Amino acid sequence: MSNKLRNMTAIYLLHKSKILLLYRQGGKVVNNVWVASAGGHFEKNELNDPKRCVIRELEEELGLAEKDLTNFKMRYVALRRINDEIRQNYYFFAEVLDEEKCKLTSNEGTLKWFDISEINALEMPYTAKYVIEHYLNIGVNKSQLYCGVADGKQVTFIELPEY
């Protein structure tokens, strides 16, 4: 058994009661589904720093910097085994500070601000769907980091305490 690792980040941007999603088109791993507003694969110099990766992706894909955000935090790490690889997804959440910064475009697909109540009905990648569901039901009211493991039927989350 030769399992390779695929490390990826994603960031969900919030503003008031809305969340920004990207309809990803032309992607190598995910395509024609709603995903986080920015994210992607780690570069070699980022392998031990998911925050560095997601900030780079945020700047490349949306033209936003960390200073444009508040409550910027990694909230979920999800693991899934597929196609002889272990996918490690690091999910961040943040709020956009300035209304003017909410007028965004992306060369990765179509961006759209959704009311939070609308997103459960959207087609999303497997672990992302469970992350959003957990975040809306539990995570939004807490500040913990969660770890999720996909088993083919669901993604099970536990708090990942520091000790």
C-alpha positions as CSV (number, residue, x, y, z in Angstrom):
1,M,0.0,0.0,0.0
2,S,1.6,3.3,-1.2
3,N,-0.4,6.2,0.3
4,K,0.7,9.6,-0.8
5,L,-0.2,12.8,1.0
6,R,-2.1,15.6,-0.6
7,N,-2.1,18.7,1.7
8,M,-4.6,21.5,0.9
9,T,-6.0,24.6,2.5
10,A,-9.3,26.4,2.1
11,I,-10.8,29.6,3.6
12,Y,-14.4,30.4,4.1
13,L,-15.0,34.2,4.2
14,L,-17.9,35.6,6.1
15,H,-19.5,39.1,6.1
16,K,-22.6,39.8,8.2
17,S,-24.9,36.8,7.6
18,K,-23.3,35.8,4.2
19,I,-20.6,33.4,3.2
20,L,-18.5,33.6,0.1
21,L,-18.2,30.5,-2.1
22,L,-16.5,29.8,-5.3
23,Y,-18.0,27.6,-8.1
24,R,-14.8,25.9,-9.0
25,Q,-14.3,25.3,-12.7
26,G,-11.3,23.7,-14.4
27,G,-9.8,22.3,-11.1
28,K,-7.6,19.2,-11.1
29,V,-9.0,17.8,-7.8
30,V,-12.4,19.4,-7.5
31,N,-14.5,20.7,-10.4
32,N,-18.0,22.1,-11.0
33,V,-18.9,22.3,-7.3
34,W,-19.1,25.1,-4.7
35,V,-15.9,25.3,-2.6
36,A,-14.4,27.8,-0.2
37,S,-13.6,31.2,-1.6
38,A,-9.9,30.5,-1.9
39,G,-7.5,27.6,-1.3
40,G,-5.3,25.1,-2.9
41,H,-2.3,22.8,-2.6
42,F,0.7,23.4,-0.4
43,E,4.0,24.5,-2.0
44,K,7.1,22.8,-0.7
45,N,8.1,25.7,1.6
46,E,4.6,25.6,3.2
47,L,4.4,22.0,4.2
48,N,4.5,22.7,7.9
49,D,2.6,26.0,7.7
50,P,-1.1,25.8,6.5
51,K,-1.7,29.4,7.5
52,R,1.1,30.5,5.2
53,C,-0.4,28.5,2.4
54,V,-3.9,29.8,2.8
55,I,-2.7,33.4,3.0
56,R,-0.8,32.9,-0.3
57,E,-3.9,31.4,-1.9
58,L,-6.0,34.3,-0.6
59,E,-3.7,36.8,-2.1
60,E,-3.3,35.0,-5.4
61,E,-6.9,34.1,-6.0
62,L,-8.8,37.1,-4.4
63,G,-6.3,39.9,-3.9
64,L,-6.9,39.9,-0.2
65,A,-4.3,40.1,2.6
66,E,-4.5,39.0,6.2
67,K,-5.0,42.6,7.3
68,D,-8.3,42.7,5.4
69,L,-9.7,40.0,7.7
70,T,-10.7,39.5,11.4
71,N,-11.3,36.4,13.4
72,F,-8.9,34.6,11.0
73,K,-8.4,31.1,12.4
74,M,-7.9,27.5,11.4
75,R,-11.0,25.7,12.6
76,Y,-10.9,22.2,11.0
77,V,-8.5,19.6,9.8
78,A,-10.1,16.8,7.8
79,L,-8.6,13.5,6.6
80,R,-9.9,11.4,3.8
81,R,-8.3,8.4,2.0
82,I,-9.1,8.3,-1.8
83,N,-7.3,7.2,-4.9
84,D,-4.3,5.8,-3.0
85,E,-3.7,9.1,-1.3
86,I,-4.5,10.6,2.1
87,R,-6.0,14.1,1.7
88,Q,-5.4,16.5,4.5
89,N,-7.6,19.6,4.3
90,Y,-7.0,22.5,6.6
91,Y,-10.1,24.7,6.7
92,F,-9.9,28.4,7.9
93,F,-12.7,30.8,8.6
94,A,-12.5,34.6,8.7
95,E,-14.6,37.7,8.5
96,V,-14.0,40.4,5.8
97,L,-13.6,43.7,7.6
98,D,-14.6,46.2,4.9
99,E,-17.7,46.1,2.7
100,E,-15.6,47.4,-0.2
101,K,-13.3,44.3,0.1
102,C,-16.4,42.1,-0.5
103,K,-16.5,43.0,-4.2
104,L,-14.2,40.2,-5.3
105,T,-13.5,38.3,-8.5
106,S,-11.5,35.1,-9.1
107,N,-9.8,33.4,-12.0
108,E,-10.7,30.0,-10.5
109,G,-14.4,30.2,-11.2
110,T,-17.5,32.2,-10.2
111,L,-17.7,33.8,-6.7
112,K,-21.0,34.4,-5.0
113,W,-22.1,35.6,-1.6
114,F,-24.7,33.3,-0.1
115,D,-27.0,33.7,2.8
116,I,-25.8,31.1,5.3
117,S,-29.2,29.5,5.2
118,E,-28.8,28.6,1.5
119,I,-25.6,26.7,1.5
120,N,-26.7,23.3,2.8
121,A,-28.4,22.7,-0.5
122,L,-25.3,23.3,-2.6
123,E,-23.1,20.6,-4.2
124,M,-19.7,20.6,-2.4
125,P,-16.7,18.4,-2.1
126,Y,-17.1,15.5,0.4
127,T,-15.3,16.7,3.5
128,A,-16.2,20.4,2.8
129,K,-19.9,19.6,3.0
130,Y,-19.5,18.0,6.4
131,V,-17.2,20.9,7.6
132,I,-19.8,23.5,6.7
133,E,-22.6,21.5,8.3
134,H,-20.6,21.1,11.5
135,Y,-19.5,24.7,11.5
136,L,-23.1,26.0,11.1
137,N,-24.5,23.6,13.8
138,I,-21.7,23.7,16.3
139,G,-18.4,25.4,15.3
140,V,-19.9,28.9,14.7
141,N,-20.6,29.2,18.5
142,K,-17.2,27.9,19.6
143,S,-13.6,28.6,19.0
144,Q,-12.1,25.1,19.1
145,L,-10.1,23.4,16.4
146,Y,-11.8,20.2,15.2
147,C,-10.4,17.2,13.5
148,G,-12.6,15.2,11.1
149,V,-12.1,11.7,9.7
150,A,-14.0,10.5,6.7
151,D,-15.1,6.9,6.7
152,G,-17.1,6.7,3.5
153,K,-20.4,7.2,5.3
154,Q,-19.8,10.5,7.1
155,V,-17.1,12.7,8.6
156,T,-16.8,12.3,12.4
157,F,-15.4,15.4,14.2
158,I,-13.8,15.7,17.6
159,E,-12.3,18.7,19.3
160,L,-8.5,18.7,19.0
161,P,-7.4,20.1,22.3
162,E,-3.9,21.4,23.0
163,Y,-2.3,19.7,26.0
